[in-house]
Amino acid sequence: MSYTIDNQNSAVHDSFPEQHALGIMYRPPVRIPTAFFTEIQYEPWDNAVLIYKVGVEHTLMGAYALRYGFCLYPDHIEPSIWTTVLTVGFGIQRSSYHMDIGYALGKRDYMSQHFGNITGTENLHFDEAVSTLMISFSALF
């Protein structure tokens, strides 16, 4: 996010980079109830960031969906730091309601970061992991 200050009005304005995405979905013939997704997203931060996404969705018995995917993206400030996100989801769709449960595990890798100019005995090569659980429910009246 970048900030600009308007001296005449003494106001601060936020601006976000524009996002451009190109994706492809392939669904084989009806006999195979599976869809394949891929997407590349471009975000022009100070350094251009390319985000890569791949996913698969299986439809089971016409009303259930099993999804899993993978996302890989660099940090918008330091391109040697990458984040990997693995996702799994399950959905149920009926005539009057829809429920979706998803789980994502993201891991940010600092192992390739260069800490050579810092002196000390600490091990500065580390990683961090974050997990997210998502539950969604909708009903039609």
C-alpha positions in Angstrom: 0.0 0.0 0.0 1.3 3.5 -0.7 0.3 6.7 0.9 0.2 10.2 -0.7 -0.2 13.4 1.3 -2.2 16.2 -0.1 -0.7 19.4 1.4 -3.5 21.7 0.4 -6.2 19.6 2.1 -4.0 18.0 4.7 -5.4 14.5 3.8 -3.8 11.2 3.4 -4.9 9.0 0.5 -4.4 5.2 0.2 -3.8 3.5 -3.0 -3.5 -0.2 -3.8 -1.8 -1.8 -6.9 -4.0 -2.9 -9.7 -4.3 -6.7 -9.9 -4.5 -8.5 -13.3 -5.3 -12.2 -13.4 -5.4 -14.7 -16.1 -6.9 -18.1 -15.4 -7.9 -21.3 -17.2 -10.4 -23.9 -16.2 -10.7 -27.3 -17.8 -13.6 -29.6 -17.2 -13.3 -33.0 -19.0 -16.5 -34.6 -20.5 -19.4 -35.3 -18.2 -18.3 -38.8 -17.4 -15.4 -37.4 -15.4 -16.8 -34.9 -12.7 -13.5 -33.1 -12.1 -12.4 -29.6 -12.9 -8.9 -28.3 -13.1 -8.0 -24.6 -12.4 -4.9 -22.6 -12.9 -4.3 -18.9 -12.5 -1.5 -16.4 -12.7 -2.0 -13.0 -11.0 0.1 -9.9 -11.5 0.4 -7.2 -8.9 2.6 -4.1 -9.6 4.0 -3.3 -6.2 7.4 -1.6 -6.0 8.7 -4.9 -7.4 6.3 -6.8 -9.7 4.7 -9.8 -7.9 3.5 -12.9 -9.8 1.2 -15.2 -7.8 0.7 -18.8 -9.1 -2.5 -20.8 -8.2 -3.5 -24.4 -9.1 -6.5 -26.3 -8.0 -8.7 -29.3 -8.5 -12.4 -29.8 -7.7 -14.2 -33.2 -7.8 -18.0 -33.3 -7.8 -19.3 -36.3 -5.9 -22.9 -37.6 -6.4 -24.0 -34.3 -8.0 -24.2 -32.4 -4.6 -20.9 -32.7 -2.9 -17.6 -31.1 -3.9 -14.1 -31.9 -2.8 -11.5 -29.2 -3.5 -7.8 -28.9 -3.0 -5.3 -26.4 -4.3 -1.9 -24.8 -4.1 -0.7 -21.2 -4.2 2.8 -19.8 -4.4 3.7 -16.1 -4.1 6.7 -14.0 -3.2 6.8 -11.2 -0.7 6.1 -7.8 -2.3 9.1 -6.2 -0.6 11.7 -9.0 -0.5 11.4 -11.3 -3.6 13.6 -14.0 -2.0 10.9 -14.7 0.6 8.2 -17.0 -0.7 4.9 -18.1 0.8 3.4 -21.5 0.0 -0.3 -22.1 0.7 -2.0 -25.5 0.6 -5.8 -25.6 0.7 -8.5 -28.3 1.2 -12.2 -27.8 1.1 -15.5 -29.7 1.1 -18.9 -28.3 0.0 -22.5 -29.5 0.0 -25.1 -28.0 -2.3 -28.8 -28.7 -2.0 -31.8 -26.9 -3.4 -32.3 -24.7 -0.4 -28.9 -24.5 1.2 -25.2 -24.5 0.6 -22.4 -25.2 3.1 -18.7 -25.0 2.5 -15.8 -25.9 4.9 -12.2 -25.0 3.9 -8.8 -25.3 5.5 -5.6 -23.5 4.4 -2.1 -23.9 5.7 0.4 -21.2 4.7 4.1 -21.3 5.3 6.5 -18.4 4.7 10.1 -19.4 4.0 12.9 -17.1 5.1 15.6 -19.8 4.4 16.8 -18.1 1.2 17.0 -14.7 2.9 20.5 -13.3 3.2 21.4 -12.3 6.8 25.2 -12.2 6.2 25.7 -8.6 7.3 24.2 -9.3 10.8 26.7 -10.6 13.4 25.8 -12.8 16.3 25.3 -16.4 17.4 21.5 -16.6 16.8 20.2 -18.8 14.0 18.4 -16.2 11.9 17.1 -18.7 9.3 13.5 -19.5 10.2 10.1 -20.0 8.8 6.5 -19.3 10.0 3.3 -21.1 9.4 -0.3 -20.0 9.6 -3.5 -22.1 9.4 -7.0 -20.9 8.6 -10.3 -22.6 9.0 -13.3 -21.2 6.9 -16.9 -22.2 7.4 -19.6 -20.8 5.2 -23.4 -21.4 5.1 -26.1 -20.0 2.9 -29.8 -20.6 2.7 -32.4 -19.7 0.1 -35.9 -18.6 1.2 
